[in-house]
Amino acid sequence: MNQAQMKQAVGQAAVELIRPQLDSDSIVGVGTGSTANCFIDALAQIKTEFDGAVASSEATAARLKSHGIPVYDLNTVSNLDVYVDGADESDHHLHLIKGGGAALTREKIVAAVAKTFVCIADQSKLVDVLGAFPLPVEVIPMARSHVARELVKLGGDPVYREGCVTDNGNIILDVHNLSIVDPAQLERDINAIVGVVTNGLFAARPADVLLLGTPDGVKTLKP
Ligand SMILES: O=C(CO)[C@H](O)[C@H](O)COP(=O)(O)O
C-alpha cells in the first residue's frame, strides 16, 4: 500500500467509525488537507445518513459542497459530536502538529467544539517527539517581526511562509528546529505572544483516537 492508498484507507475507516452514531440531525466536523479530502470523498457516499458538515477551511467547504453536502456556519450549530482531520505529526499521546495547510486556527476551533476528535494519518506522521515538522504559527500581519523575535527566544527558527494568506487574512511563520518535549507548555507559551492567533500544537486538545494507515492496514491508536 502506498501513501495515497493509506490516506484513502484511513478516510474510509473514519467513515466506518463514525457511521453508527450518525442520524438525520447529525453535523460532522471536517478538517483540511489531502487526508481529510479522502475522508470527504468517502463521507459523500453516505450523505443521506446525516444532515451536513462544519468545515475547517474554505477549501474544505468547497469540496463538501461539490459533493452536495450542506455546510453550516459553526455559530449555528449547538452540537458537534465528531471532528475528523489529518495531521502533520502525532506523538503516541496523540498530541499533534497541524497547520501544514495553513488552516490551523479554524481546525483548532472546530476541534475544541467537537465531543470527539478522530485524527487520520498515514504512518509517516507518527513520531516519538514532535518537532521535525516545522511548527506553523498563525500571526496578525503587523506583528510578524515581533512574533518572530519572540519565537527565537523560545529556541526556534521561524521562517515566513511566502505567499500564504490564511482564510482569516493572516500570515504563517513555520518554526524550525524545535524539539518539543512538553507540547502543552509550548502551546501555551507561543499563544501568549502578542500578535499570535494560535499555533499548530494540539496538546491542550489532543486527538481522542488516531486511525493510522500502515501497509498492513489501518491501526487504531488511543492515548
Ligand atoms: O493541518 C492540516 C491543514 O492545516 C492538515 O491536516 C495537515 O497539514 C495534514 O495534511 P495532509 O493530510 O495533506 O498530509
The ligand as an SDF file (V2000), in Angstrom:
LIG
                    3D

 14 13  0  0  0  0  0  0  0  0999 V2000
   -3.3050   20.6350    9.4720 O   0  0  0  0  0  0  0  0  0  0  0  0
   -3.6080   20.4860    8.3140 C   0  0  0  0  0  0  0  0  0  0  0  0
   -4.0200   21.6100    7.4400 C   0  0  0  0  0  0  0  0  0  0  0  0
   -3.8650   22.8410    8.0850 O   0  0  0  0  0  0  0  0  0  0  0  0
   -3.5840   19.1250    7.7190 C   0  0  0  0  0  0  0  0  0  0  0  0
   -4.3760   18.2880    8.4920 O   0  0  0  0  0  0  0  0  0  0  0  0
   -2.1670   18.6260    7.7060 C   0  0  0  0  0  0  0  0  0  0  0  0
   -1.3530   19.5650    7.0230 O   0  0  0  0  0  0  0  0  0  0  0  0
   -2.0610   17.2600    7.0360 C   0  0  0  0  0  0  0  0  0  0  0  0
   -2.3070   17.3860    5.6720 O   0  0  0  0  0  0  0  0  0  0  0  0
   -2.2320   16.1340    4.7060 P   0  0  0  0  0  0  0  0  0  0  0  0
   -3.3640   15.2440    5.0690 O   0  0  0  0  0  0  0  0  0  0  0  0
   -2.3700   16.7410    3.3200 O   0  0  0  0  0  0  0  0  0  0  0  0
   -0.8840   15.4780    4.8990 O   0  0  0  0  0  0  0  0  0  0  0  0
  1  2  2  0
  2  3  1  0
  2  5  1  0
  3  4  1  0
  5  6  1  0
  5  7  1  0
  7  8  1  0
  7  9  1  0
  9 10  1  0
 10 11  1  0
 11 12  2  0
 11 13  1  0
 11 14  1  0
M  END
$$$$
